[in-house]
Amino acid sequence: MESLDRYRDHVLGIYRVVVGLLFACHGAATLFNVLGGPHGGHVPEVGQWPSWWAAAIQLVGGVLVMVGIGTRVAALICSGSMAYAYFVMHQPEALFPIQNGGEAAAMFCWAFLLIAALGPGAWAMGSLFARTERVGRTEEARATAV
């Protein structure tokens, strides 16, 4: 099993990309009536609570997580939005997700919480920005030391 640990960041990176893409697709479907249209059957009015805001979080948060920019914060917001969706929209109907149609909300909630806790993994754009910033500071420190 130790040999599989070397793939951890790559698997986590793939997981992040897939979860972010699927979440962004939900938001795009709801906001723009694409990809099969919104789950509830109608496109919400701009600013309509909570459906328009949930779809906006899905689209923007999903894209941010997918590309790996501000991953932990975006994932935490996405997780919280799905916890809200589950407890406010689904759980009052029945106790278990299989009974109340909340499987997707529960799965996305826990998936994003995992990403928030473990970080973005490999291939995150945020890592490129951080690396570029570190290189710039290192070069700046060398220049001032001379």
C-alpha positions in Angstrom: 0.0 0.0 0.0 2.9 2.4 0.6 3.7 2.3 -3.1 0.2 3.7 -3.8 0.8 6.7 -1.5 3.0 8.2 -4.2 -0.1 8.7 -6.3 -2.1 10.3 -3.6 -1.8 13.9 -4.9 -2.6 12.9 -8.4 -5.7 10.9 -7.4 -6.8 13.8 -5.2 -6.3 16.2 -8.1 -8.4 14.0 -10.5 -11.1 13.7 -7.8 -11.1 17.5 -7.3 -11.4 18.1 -11.1 -14.3 15.6 -11.5 -16.3 16.7 -8.4 -15.8 20.4 -9.4 -16.9 19.7 -13.0 -20.0 17.8 -12.0 -21.0 20.5 -9.5 -20.4 23.3 -12.1 -22.6 21.4 -14.6 -25.5 21.4 -12.0 -25.1 25.2 -11.7 -24.9 25.8 -15.5 -27.9 23.6 -16.1 -30.0 25.5 -13.6 -28.8 29.0 -14.6 -28.7 28.6 -18.4 -31.1 25.8 -19.1 -28.4 23.7 -20.7 -27.2 20.1 -20.2 -30.7 18.8 -19.7 -32.0 21.8 -17.9 -32.6 22.5 -14.2 -33.5 19.8 -11.8 -36.7 21.4 -10.7 -37.8 22.1 -14.3 -37.6 25.9 -14.3 -34.8 28.5 -14.5 -34.9 30.7 -11.4 -35.2 34.5 -11.7 -31.9 36.3 -11.1 -31.4 36.7 -7.3 -34.3 34.3 -6.4 -33.7 32.7 -3.0 -32.4 30.1 -2.6 -32.4 28.4 -6.1 -30.5 31.1 -8.1 -27.9 31.6 -5.4 -27.4 27.9 -5.0 -26.9 27.5 -8.8 -24.5 30.5 -8.7 -22.5 28.8 -5.9 -22.6 25.5 -7.9 -21.3 27.1 -11.1 -18.6 29.5 -9.6 -17.6 27.2 -6.8 -17.5 24.2 -9.0 -15.2 26.0 -11.5 -12.9 27.3 -8.8 -12.6 23.8 -7.3 -12.1 22.2 -10.7 -9.3 24.5 -11.7 -7.8 24.6 -8.2 -8.0 28.3 -7.4 -8.9 29.1 -3.8 -9.8 25.4 -3.5 -10.1 25.0 0.2 -12.3 28.1 0.7 -14.4 27.4 -2.4 -14.9 23.7 -1.4 -15.9 24.7 2.1 -18.6 27.1 0.7 -19.8 24.4 -1.7 -20.0 21.9 1.1 -21.9 24.3 3.3 -24.4 25.1 0.5 -25.1 21.4 0.0 -25.5 20.9 3.8 -28.1 23.7 3.7 -29.8 22.2 0.7 -30.0 18.8 2.4 -31.3 20.0 5.7 -33.7 22.6 4.4 -34.9 21.1 1.2 -34.6 17.4 1.5 -34.4 16.2 5.1 -37.9 17.6 6.1 -39.4 15.1 3.6 -37.8 12.0 5.2 -34.9 11.0 7.4 -32.6 9.2 4.9 -31.2 10.6 1.6 -32.5 7.6 -0.3 -36.0 8.5 0.9 -36.0 12.2 0.4 -34.0 12.6 -2.9 -31.1 14.2 -1.2 -28.3 11.7 -2.2 -26.6 14.2 -4.5 -26.7 17.0 -1.9 -25.3 14.6 0.8 -22.6 13.3 -1.5 -21.5 16.7 -2.8 -21.5 18.0 0.8 -19.1 15.3 2.0 -17.0 15.3 -1.2 -16.3 19.1 -0.9 -15.6 18.7 2.8 -13.0 16.1 2.0 -11.4 18.5 -0.6 -11.5 21.4 1.9 -9.7 19.2 4.5 -7.1 17.5 2.2 -6.4 20.4 -0.2 -6.4 20.5 -4.0 -3.9 17.7 -4.8 -1.9 17.9 -8.0 -2.4 20.2 -11.0 -4.1 23.0 -9.1 -3.7 26.5 -10.6 -3.4 28.0 -7.2 -0.2 26.0 -6.7 1.2 27.5 -9.8 0.5 31.0 -8.6 2.0 30.2 -5.2 5.1 28.7 -6.8 5.5 31.8 -9.0 5.2 34.1 -6.0 7.8 32.0 -4.0 10.2 32.1 -7.0 9.7 35.9 -7.2 10.4 36.4 -3.5 13.5 34.1 -3.7 14.9 36.1 -6.6 14.1 39.4 -4.8 15.9 38.2 -1.7 19.0 37.2 -3.7 19.0 40.6 -5.4 18.9 42.5 -2.1 21.5 40.2 -0.5 24.1 41.1 -3.2 
